[in-house]
């Protein structure tokens, strides 16, 4: 029984440390979002967030490399959902169509049941240039993985340039029209182009 007891004892502290680390990270993200929504992103400092979560600024930077990173704590989940939109699309739905639906839903949060704090986060990002640009860079980091998923779905080589182009422009389409009167229409028009080509969106355009 001795070795089994020793093994269990050795494993327990690691589990507690991981749980504590996760709890601290969550407390920081929650404090940051609350303060950003209450005061505005530019009026909240790193020290304010650390104090609200009852940790030091050194501890904060161990979990988050920048102030912007505090807003976005689910990059892996975002990538998984993006790839699932391609791989698990309904029968008969094209890849551009699946990406269009996924991006419109994620971008516009039309569901009435959406978490109000999450809706507030989306508005915060839209209204803060530094956060919009940070999110755009983070979002575009999924391009290679998305292109590989598209290529796998159609049986093309992983580095197929057409798949890479579709992935790139589908991801870029998310930021279209954020400051216009109808972001949904702007995104939909971009996907019409990706789905059907230039002729479908500009039928009167000259051939050359």
Backbone as CSV, one residue per row, in Angstrom:
resi,resn,N_x,N_y,N_z,CA_x,CA_y,CA_z,C_x,C_y,C_z
1,UNK,0.813,-1.214,0.000,0.000,0.000,0.000,0.849,1.268,0.000
2,UNK,2.098,1.132,0.518,2.954,2.302,0.623,3.154,3.011,-0.695
3,UNK,3.617,2.329,-1.785,3.859,2.993,-3.050,2.605,3.660,-3.610
4,UNK,1.435,2.990,-3.463,0.211,3.582,-3.992,-0.121,4.882,-3.258
5,UNK,0.050,4.882,-1.965,-0.226,6.090,-1.195,0.720,7.209,-1.592
6,UNK,2.003,6.855,-1.801,2.980,7.872,-2.186,2.632,8.484,-3.531
7,UNK,2.222,7.624,-4.489,1.883,8.115,-5.821,0.701,9.066,-5.768
8,UNK,-0.321,8.683,-4.989,-1.502,9.533,-4.889,-1.158,10.877,-4.260
9,UNK,-0.275,10.799,-3.254,0.103,12.028,-2.574,0.888,12.943,-3.495
10,UNK,1.760,12.348,-4.331,2.556,13.150,-5.246,1.683,13.824,-6.300
11,UNK,0.607,13.135,-6.711,-0.232,13.681,-7.772,-1.144,14.795,-7.303
12,UNK,-1.525,14.768,-6.024,-2.494,15.725,-5.518,-2.023,17.172,-5.576
13,UNK,-0.792,17.489,-5.120,-0.375,18.895,-5.167,-0.375,19.471,-6.575
14,UNK,0.014,18.656,-7.568,0.022,19.137,-8.942,-1.383,19.524,-9.369
15,UNK,-2.366,18.677,-8.997,-3.749,18.979,-9.322,-4.209,20.274,-8.671
16,UNK,-3.847,20.478,-7.423,-4.235,21.698,-6.734,-3.587,22.922,-7.372
17,UNK,-2.317,22.788,-7.754,-1.629,23.905,-8.388,-2.290,24.287,-9.709
18,UNK,-2.647,23.269,-10.491,-3.289,23.549,-11.779,-4.648,24.209,-11.580
19,UNK,-5.384,23.739,-10.582,-6.695,24.343,-10.311,-6.541,25.787,-9.840
20,UNK,-5.540,26.019,-8.995,-5.307,27.377,-8.514,-4.897,28.302,-9.659
21,UNK,-4.039,27.781,-10.546,-3.610,28.580,-11.698,-4.803,28.937,-12.582
22,UNK,-5.658,27.944,-12.832,-6.837,28.189,-13.669,-7.788,29.183,-13.005
23,UNK,-7.933,29.071,-11.683,-8.820,29.980,-10.957,-8.288,31.414,-11.004
24,UNK,-6.968,31.556,-10.860,-6.369,32.892,-10.921,-6.552,33.500,-12.301
25,UNK,-6.318,32.702,-13.324,-6.480,33.186,-14.701,-7.920,33.625,-14.949
26,UNK,-8.872,32.829,-14.476,-10.278,33.169,-14.665,-10.648,34.431,-13.888
27,UNK,-10.121,34.559,-12.678,-10.405,35.745,-11.866,-9.885,37.012,-12.557
28,UNK,-8.714,36.915,-13.155,-8.150,38.060,-13.876,-8.999,38.417,-15.092
29,UNK,-9.384,37.406,-15.869,-10.201,37.661,-17.065,-11.548,38.258,-16.671
30,UNK,-12.153,37.738,-15.601,-13.447,38.261,-15.154,-13.324,39.703,-14.662
31,UNK,-12.260,39.969,-13.884,-12.054,41.326,-13.367,-11.824,42.314,-14.510
32,UNK,-11.025,41.890,-15.490,-10.738,42.767,-16.625,-12.008,43.091,-17.390
33,UNK,-12.812,42.080,-17.692,-14.030,42.324,-18.456,-14.982,43.240,-17.679
34,UNK,-15.124,42.997,-16.382,-16.020,43.824,-15.574,-15.566,45.286,-15.583
35,UNK,-14.274,45.509,-15.379,-13.759,46.873,-15.356,-13.837,47.539,-16.729
36,UNK,-13.521,46.777,-17.771,-13.584,47.341,-19.120,-15.014,47.772,-19.460
37,UNK,-15.990,46.938,-19.090,-17.382,47.264,-19.401,-17.884,48.421,-18.549
38,UNK,-17.379,48.523,-17.313,-17.824,49.599,-16.420,-17.194,50.945,-16.794
39,UNK,-15.898,50.936,-17.109,-15.174,52.198,-17.267,-14.756,52.509,-18.700
40,UNK,-14.684,51.485,-19.526,-14.109,51.648,-20.854,-12.679,51.138,-20.871
41,UNK,-12.312,50.541,-21.969,-11.004,49.868,-22.059,-9.838,50.817,-21.764
42,UNK,-9.847,51.987,-22.342,-8.714,52.909,-22.224,-8.564,53.503,-20.832
43,UNK,-9.594,53.433,-20.013,-9.543,54.030,-18.680,-9.194,53.028,-17.582
44,UNK,-8.886,51.805,-17.978,-8.519,50.766,-17.008,-7.062,50.384,-17.220
45,UNK,-6.291,50.376,-16.136,-4.885,50.007,-16.218,-4.632,48.598,-15.716
46,UNK,-3.460,48.092,-16.022,-3.074,46.761,-15.578,-3.140,46.646,-14.052
47,UNK,-2.672,47.683,-13.362,-2.689,47.655,-11.900,-4.120,47.571,-11.365
48,UNK,-5.055,48.251,-12.031,-6.460,48.196,-11.608,-6.981,46.763,-11.664
49,UNK,-6.642,46.066,-12.732,-7.120,44.693,-12.923,-6.494,43.765,-11.891
50,UNK,-5.194,43.908,-11.683,-4.503,43.060,-10.700,-5.091,43.257,-9.308
51,UNK,-5.345,44.515,-8.925,-5.911,44.787,-7.607,-7.314,44.217,-7.478
52,UNK,-8.097,44.302,-8.540,-9.459,43.776,-8.498,-9.473,42.257,-8.338
53,UNK,-8.446,41.592,-8.882,-8.351,40.133,-8.766,-7.511,39.714,-7.556
54,UNK,-6.993,40.707,-6.809,-6.207,40.466,-5.601,-4.919,39.693,-5.898
55,UNK,-4.229,40.098,-6.961,-2.924,39.510,-7.286,-1.971,40.649,-7.647
56,UNK,-0.704,40.322,-7.785,0.279,41.323,-8.191,0.285,41.469,-9.704
57,UNK,0.847,42.594,-10.177,0.965,42.762,-11.627,1.913,41.716,-12.212
58,UNK,2.902,41.286,-11.434,3.814,40.227,-11.894,3.046,38.943,-12.156
59,UNK,2.128,38.614,-11.247,1.297,37.414,-11.438,0.407,37.570,-12.660
60,UNK,-0.143,38.765,-12.840,-0.997,38.991,-14.014,-0.239,38.693,-15.299
61,UNK,0.994,39.209,-15.401,1.758,39.015,-16.638,2.224,37.573,-16.826
62,UNK,2.204,36.774,-15.774,2.511,35.346,-15.936,1.383,34.634,-16.679
63,UNK,0.187,35.184,-16.572,-0.985,34.564,-17.209,-1.339,35.219,-18.538
64,UNK,-1.121,36.533,-18.638,-1.503,37.264,-19.836,-0.359,38.178,-20.260
65,UNK,0.112,38.065,-21.509,1.274,38.841,-21.932,0.995,40.320,-22.168
66,UNK,-0.278,40.710,-22.286,-0.607,42.090,-22.589,-2.001,42.405,-22.088
67,UNK,-2.312,43.678,-22.065,-3.647,44.115,-21.661,-4.705,43.585,-22.634
68,UNK,-4.403,43.614,-23.920,-5.360,43.116,-24.920,-5.680,41.635,-24.705
69,UNK,-4.660,40.873,-24.322,-4.854,39.427,-24.160,-5.861,39.095,-23.074
70,UNK,-6.045,40.001,-22.113,-7.022,39.768,-21.051,-8.446,39.669,-21.590
71,UNK,-8.686,40.269,-22.735,-10.031,40.265,-23.305,-10.317,38.958,-24.036
72,UNK,-9.272,38.351,-24.579,-9.453,37.174,-25.427,-8.776,35.968,-24.774
73,UNK,-9.573,35.141,-24.142,-9.028,34.002,-23.400,-9.474,32.672,-23.986
74,UNK,-9.999,32.687,-25.228,-10.566,31.455,-25.772,-10.134,31.219,-27.217
75,UNK,-8.879,31.530,-27.532,-8.427,31.392,-28.914,-8.537,29.955,-29.409
76,UNK,-8.161,28.983,-28.567,-8.232,27.578,-28.976,-9.676,27.149,-29.225
77,UNK,-10.587,27.620,-28.376,-11.997,27.279,-28.565,-12.534,27.897,-29.853
78,UNK,-12.098,29.113,-30.153,-12.526,29.776,-31.380,-12.059,28.998,-32.605
79,UNK,-10.798,28.538,-32.553,-10.279,27.772,-33.689,-11.036,26.464,-33.842
80,UNK,-11.305,25.783,-32.750,-12.022,24.509,-32.810,-13.404,24.693,-33.418
81,UNK,-14.101,25.762,-33.032,-15.433,26.022,-33.570,-15.371,26.365,-35.055
82,UNK,-14.343,27.089,-35.445,-14.168,27.462,-36.850,-13.945,26.217,-37.713
83,UNK,-13.067,25.329,-37.266,-12.799,24.113,-38.035,-14.014,23.185,-38.043
84,UNK,-14.744,23.155,-36.923,-15.945,22.319,-36.866,-17.006,22.815,-37.843
85,UNK,-17.057,24.126,-38.064,-18.026,24.673,-39.021,-17.807,24.091,-40.406
86,UNK,-16.548,23.830,-40.749,-16.217,23.241,-42.045,-16.448,21.729,-42.027
87,UNK,-15.932,21.068,-41.022,-15.960,19.605,-40.986,-17.332,19.024,-40.666
88,UNK,-18.157,19.779,-39.942,-19.442,19.245,-39.493,-20.617,19.991,-40.135
89,UNK,-20.387,20.603,-41.286,-21.458,21.348,-41.945,-22.557,20.386,-42.416
90,UNK,-23.800,20.875,-42.479,-24.910,20.016,-42.899,-24.740,19.544,-44.338
91,UNK,-25.304,18.420,-44.692,-25.251,17.945,-46.077,-25.830,18.982,-47.029
92,UNK,-25.131,19.198,-48.118,-25.608,20.147,-49.113,-25.131,21.567,-48.906
93,UNK,-24.541,21.849,-47.768,-24.044,23.211,-47.538,-22.595,23.304,-47.987
94,UNK,-22.283,24.317,-48.763,-20.924,24.502,-49.258,-20.006,24.954,-48.125
95,UNK,-18.703,24.845,-48.368,-17.740,25.320,-47.367,-17.848,26.831,-47.182
96,UNK,-17.877,27.644,-48.258,-18.083,29.079,-48.039,-19.390,29.389,-47.310
97,UNK,-20.428,28.638,-47.627,-21.711,28.851,-46.959,-21.636,28.547,-45.479
98,UNK,-20.935,27.473,-45.133,-20.784,27.109,-43.721,-19.978,28.161,-42.974
99,UNK,-18.919,28.653,-43.603,-18.100,29.694,-42.966,-18.888,30.992,-42.823
100,UNK,-19.681,31.293,-43.822,-20.517,32.498,-43.755,-21.455,32.428,-42.553
101,UNK,-22.155,31.314,-42.381,-23.091,31.190,-41.272,-22.373,31.257,-39.936
102,UNK,-21.230,30.596,-39.842,-20.484,30.597,-38.589,-19.998,31.995,-38.231
103,UNK,-19.447,32.692,-39.198,-18.871,34.004,-38.929,-19.963,35.039,-38.653
104,UNK,-21.060,34.969,-39.366,-22.159,35.890,-39.085,-22.697,35.676,-37.678
105,UNK,-22.844,34.420,-37.284,-23.367,34.140,-35.941,-22.391,34.629,-34.875
106,UNK,-21.112,34.329,-35.060,-20.108,34.733,-34.071,-19.946,36.242,-34.046
107,UNK,-20.076,36.881,-35.196,-19.854,38.328,-35.301,-21.035,39.135,-34.777
108,UNK,-22.225,38.684,-35.053,-23.385,39.519,-34.784,-24.220,39.075,-33.583
109,UNK,-24.017,37.822,-33.138,-24.717,37.346,-31.946,-26.211,37.698,-31.977
110,UNK,-26.896,37.165,-32.972,-28.283,37.549,-33.135,-29.220,36.837,-32.149
111,UNK,-28.714,35.798,-31.458,-29.566,35.060,-30.538,-29.998,35.935,-29.359
112,UNK,-31.269,35.905,-29.038,-31.769,36.668,-27.893,-31.267,36.080,-26.576
113,UNK,-30.809,34.836,-26.617,-30.356,34.180,-25.400,-28.875,34.389,-25.132
114,UNK,-28.211,35.209,-25.952,-26.779,35.433,-25.764,-26.518,36.062,-24.396
115,UNK,-25.424,35.645,-23.761,-25.008,36.185,-22.476,-24.795,37.699,-22.620
116,UNK,-25.480,38.522,-21.824,-25.324,39.983,-21.949,-23.873,40.435,-21.806
117,UNK,-23.098,39.760,-20.938,-21.696,40.134,-20.780,-20.919,39.854,-22.054
118,UNK,-21.276,38.765,-22.745,-20.582,38.445,-23.982,-20.958,39.439,-25.071
119,UNK,-22.230,39.828,-25.106,-22.660,40.849,-26.060,-21.918,42.150,-25.780
120,UNK,-21.770,42.471,-24.487,-21.024,43.661,-24.117,-19.575,43.584,-24.552
121,UNK,-19.001,42.384,-24.464,-17.613,42.188,-24.903,-17.475,42.446,-26.393
122,UNK,-18.414,41.942,-27.183,-18.372,42.155,-28.629,-18.441,43.648,-28.941
123,UNK,-19.313,44.360,-28.246,-19.428,45.805,-28.466,-18.149,46.520,-28.047
124,UNK,-17.569,46.070,-26.942,-16.324,46.673,-26.468,-15.231,46.539,-27.522
125,UNK,-15.107,45.354,-28.089,-14.092,45.125,-29.113,-14.365,45.991,-30.335
126,UNK,-15.619,46.040,-30.758,-15.974,46.834,-31.937,-15.673,48.315,-31.735
127,UNK,-15.810,48.784,-30.500,-15.660,50.209,-30.227,-14.240,50.608,-29.836
128,UNK,-13.321,49.639,-29.768,-11.956,49.923,-29.311,-10.964,49.519,-30.393
129,UNK,-10.371,50.481,-31.101,-9.457,50.148,-32.205,-8.333,49.192,-31.830
130,UNK,-7.733,49.358,-30.652,-6.628,48.478,-30.251,-7.102,47.038,-30.111
131,UNK,-8.311,46.847,-29.601,-8.852,45.498,-29.437,-9.269,44.907,-30.780
132,UNK,-9.828,45.739,-31.651,-10.201,45.241,-32.981,-8.976,44.718,-33.716
133,UNK,-7.877,45.461,-33.661,-6.675,45.061,-34.369,-6.050,43.829,-33.740
134,UNK,-6.048,43.754,-32.413,-5.503,42.581,-31.722,-6.317,41.338,-32.094
135,UNK,-7.645,41.479,-32.061,-8.496,40.347,-32.415,-8.275,39.927,-33.859
136,UNK,-8.146,40.913,-34.746,-7.923,40.592,-36.157,-6.645,39.770,-36.338
137,UNK,-5.568,40.178,-35.668,-4.313,39.418,-35.777,-4.469,38.015,-35.215
138,UNK,-5.130,37.914,-34.078,-5.336,36.605,-33.457,-6.230,35.718,-34.327
139,UNK,-7.278,36.287,-34.876,-8.227,35.566,-35.725,-7.531,35.032,-36.979
140,UNK,-6.671,35.869,-37.594,-5.997,35.469,-38.826,-4.934,34.396,-38.594
141,UNK,-4.530,34.196,-37.347,-3.573,33.131,-37.047,-4.163,31.746,-37.322
142,UNK,-5.480,31.668,-37.461,-6.130,30.382,-37.742,-6.134,30.038,-39.231
143,UNK,-5.565,30.899,-40.050,-5.663,30.734,-41.503,-5.086,29.406,-41.983
144,UNK,-3.898,29.048,-41.530,-3.252,27.825,-42.016,-4.058,26.596,-41.626
145,UNK,-4.541,26.559,-40.378,-5.331,25.404,-39.934,-6.662,25.326,-40.678
146,UNK,-7.269,26.474,-40.921,-8.526,26.471,-41.666,-8.302,26.026,-43.101
147,UNK,-7.245,26.504,-43.731,-6.937,26.097,-45.105,-6.703,24.595,-45.182
148,UNK,-6.013,24.034,-44.190,-5.753,22.584,-44.180,-7.057,21.811,-44.024
149,UNK,-7.972,22.315,-43.188,-9.258,21.643,-43.013,-10.074,21.681,-44.298
150,UNK,-10.050,22.819,-44.983,-10.767,22.936,-46.262,-10.172,21.974,-47.288
151,UNK,-8.847,21.944,-47.366,-8.185,21.051,-48.324,-8.525,19.596,-48.041
152,UNK,-8.547,19.235,-46.766,-8.871,17.857,-46.390,-10.293,17.502,-46.806
153,UNK,-11.204,18.468,-46.673,-12.600,18.216,-47.024,-12.790,17.969,-48.517
154,UNK,-11.986,18.614,-49.352,-12.179,18.479,-50.806,-11.132,17.567,-51.443
155,UNK,-10.245,16.997,-50.624,-9.229,16.089,-51.140,-8.098,16.768,-51.874
156,UNK,-7.823,18.022,-51.509,-6.731,18.768,-52.143,-5.476,18.679,-51.272
157,UNK,-4.298,18.980,-51.840,-3.074,19.011,-51.023,-3.199,20.047,-49.912
158,UNK,-2.565,19.824,-48.758,-2.676,20.753,-47.627,-2.288,22.186,-47.964
159,UNK,-1.336,22.367,-48.881,-0.873,23.722,-49.216,-1.552,24.269,-50.457
160,UNK,-2.695,23.721,-50.841,-3.394,24.177,-52.039,-3.666,25.684,-51.972
161,UNK,-3.225,26.474,-52.967,-3.386,27.936,-52.898,-4.836,28.385,-52.922
162,UNK,-5.702,27.639,-53.591,-7.115,28.010,-53.601,-7.739,27.887,-52.221
163,UNK,-7.386,26.824,-51.511,-7.901,26.627,-50.153,-7.348,27.694,-49.213
164,UNK,-6.077,28.046,-49.414,-5.466,29.076,-48.576,-6.147,30.432,-48.832
165,UNK,-6.451,30.709,-50.091,-7.110,31.970,-50.423,-8.507,32.033,-49.817
166,UNK,-9.250,30.937,-49.916,-10.595,30.913,-49.334,-10.514,31.129,-47.827
167,UNK,-9.589,30.449,-47.164,-9.431,30.603,-45.718,-9.092,32.049,-45.364
168,UNK,-8.164,32.626,-46.102,-7.722,33.993,-45.810,-8.865,34.991,-45.944
169,UNK,-9.559,34.949,-47.064,-10.586,35.954,-47.311,-11.843,35.703,-46.474
170,UNK,-12.116,34.446,-46.143,-13.246,34.170,-45.250,-12.987,34.765,-43.865
171,UNK,-11.766,34.629,-43.374,-11.431,35.201,-42.068,-11.428,36.725,-42.119
172,UNK,-10.898,37.279,-43.192,-10.875,38.738,-43.326,-12.285,39.319,-43.411
173,UNK,-13.211,38.546,-43.968,-14.571,39.057,-44.158,-15.228,39.435,-42.843
174,UNK,-14.785,38.827,-41.754,-15.412,39.097,-40.463,-15.331,40.569,-40.064
175,UNK,-14.264,41.245,-40.449,-14.071,42.629,-40.021,-14.728,43.644,-40.956
176,UNK,-15.333,43.172,-42.045,-15.950,44.102,-42.990,-17.172,44.780,-42.392
177,UNK,-17.278,46.040,-42.632,-18.496,46.762,-42.285,-18.708,47.011,-40.813
178,UNK,-17.664,46.840,-39.984,-17.886,47.018,-38.549,-18.302,48.439,-38.201
179,UNK,-17.898,49.405,-39.036,-18.260,50.791,-38.774,-19.285,51.314,-39.769
180,UNK,-19.893,50.407,-40.525,-20.906,50.798,-41.492,-22.305,50.592,-40.956
181,UNK,-23.320,50.983,-41.726,-24.710,50.882,-41.252,-25.242,49.448,-41.201
182,UNK,-24.648,48.540,-41.974,-25.183,47.177,-42.037,-24.043,46.166,-42.156
183,UNK,-23.386,45.836,-41.042,-22.265,44.883,-41.081,-22.679,43.521,-41.644
184,UNK,-23.888,43.086,-41.320,-24.346,41.775,-41.800,-24.381,41.742,-43.322
185,UNK,-24.879,42.798,-43.923,-24.950,42.852,-45.380,-23.559,42.894,-45.992
186,UNK,-22.631,43.600,-45.357,-21.267,43.686,-45.888,-20.599,42.314,-45.875
187,UNK,-20.771,41.589,-44.783,-20.177,40.256,-44.681,-20.836,39.307,-45.683
188,UNK,-22.150,39.376,-45.778,-22.866,38.502,-46.713,-22.425,38.753,-48.148
189,UNK,-22.214,39.995,-48.521,-21.788,40.323,-49.887,-20.392,39.777,-50.162
190,UNK,-19.520,39.854,-49.169,-18.182,39.287,-49.338,-18.260,37.784,-49.572
191,UNK,-19.152,37.114,-48.856,-19.274,35.671,-49.041,-19.979,35.310,-50.340
192,UNK,-20.826,36.199,-50.857,-21.381,35.975,-52.195,-20.241,35.913,-53.216
193,UNK,-19.271,36.797,-53.040,-18.115,36.814,-53.935,-17.306,35.524,-53.797
194,UNK,-17.075,35.077,-52.555,-16.308,33.850,-52.341,-17.060,32.630,-52.865
195,UNK,-18.366,32.649,-52.736,-19.172,31.499,-53.150,-19.353,31.431,-54.666
196,UNK,-19.628,32.588,-55.279,-20.070,32.572,-56.673,-19.147,33.298,-57.641
197,UNK,-18.203,34.068,-57.141,-17.298,34.765,-58.039,-17.741,36.186,-58.355
198,UNK,-16.846,36.898,-59.017,-17.042,38.317,-59.310,-18.299,38.582,-60.124
199,UNK,-18.609,37.719,-61.082,-19.746,37.934,-61.970,-21.068,37.995,-61.203
200,UNK,-21.150,37.223,-60.122,-22.428,37.163,-59.401,-22.713,38.443,-58.622
201,UNK,-21.668,39.117,-58.146,-21.902,40.314,-57.351,-21.828,41.581,-58.194
202,UNK,-21.164,41.506,-59.332,-21.061,42.655,-60.245,-21.357,42.165,-61.670
203,UNK,-22.616,41.815,-61.955,-22.940,41.207,-63.254,-22.664,42.140,-64.434
204,UNK,-22.642,43.450,-64.199,-22.408,44.367,-65.302,-20.962,44.724,-65.522
205,UNK,-20.065,44.091,-64.763,-18.648,44.441,-64.882,-18.101,43.957,-66.222
206,UNK,-17.173,44.730,-66.835,-16.578,44.294,-68.114,-15.711,43.069,-67.905
207,UNK,-15.546,42.296,-68.939,-14.763,41.063,-68.841,-13.271,41.350,-68.761
208,UNK,-12.839,42.497,-69.234,-11.406,42.801,-69.201,-11.202,44.304,-69.102
